[in-house]
Amino acid sequence: MKKLLTYAMSMLFVALPILSAPAWADSQEKDADRLQNSGTVLKEILDVPDDIPQDLLDKADCVVVFPSVLKAAFIVGGSYGRGAMTCRKGPNFKGHWGAPSMMALEGGSFGLQLGGEATDFVLLVMNERGASAILTSKVKLGGDASVAAGPVGRTASAETDATLRADILSYSRARGAFAGISLEGSTIRPDGGANKKIYGKKIPAKQIVRGKVAIPPSAKNLVSTLNSRTPSAKS
């Protein structure tokens, strides 16, 4: 019996790497798809005439996209999403857009319950304080970083107190409708596991967006869309 148990354990150790390889590859493909979907969602939103005001997009240091965030009505306000964050390169976030860090969004009520429907979210990070907080650790929106529902419309006035003070402006798209929405109470953090799958090694989110890695093929659409719509920051 003891010999049989030892043999079984030996076979298990041999089989585990073989069994885990397909799972790892499948997970890596899902993260690449998520990155590709982030670019698709952002392009679709920016192609709509009345969406994010151009002057706000031009002032943003970073953009975060969460495609198909899932909300379950039976979990009170429960929400869960994975997406990507890309920032302007350069010491003061003034240059072209760089490689994205994978991000995770979790938390309480998003202010609008849509049953089990998936919702796309876009966040504009408006200053270095907000960007540094998000890239360093888990951040509670409305607590560790201020957040406000972003104004909508290409010609909409962005000169409101909430907009001027907020570190982050948030938007949502569901059922074809696009609007500013509060994400206060939810949390956002770098997804280190997904970053490792995308870039092939463990690397801090801050180093990724600062241009320490090449832009992966699955992020080309996301980065090129931003570089074409707002190639450099405007004060």
Secondary structure, 3 states (H helix, E strand, C coil): CHHHHHHHHHHHHHHHHHHHHHHHHHHHHHHHHHHHHHHHHHHHHHCCCCCCCHHHHHHCCEEEEEEEEEEECCCCCEEEEEEEEEEECCCCCCCCECCCEEEEEEECCCCCCCCCCEEEEEEEECCHHHHHHHHHCCEEECCCECEEECCCCCCCCCCCHHHHHCCEEEEEEECCEEEECCCCCEEEEECHHHHHHHHCCCCCHHHHHHHHCCCCHHHHHHHHHHHHHCCCCCC
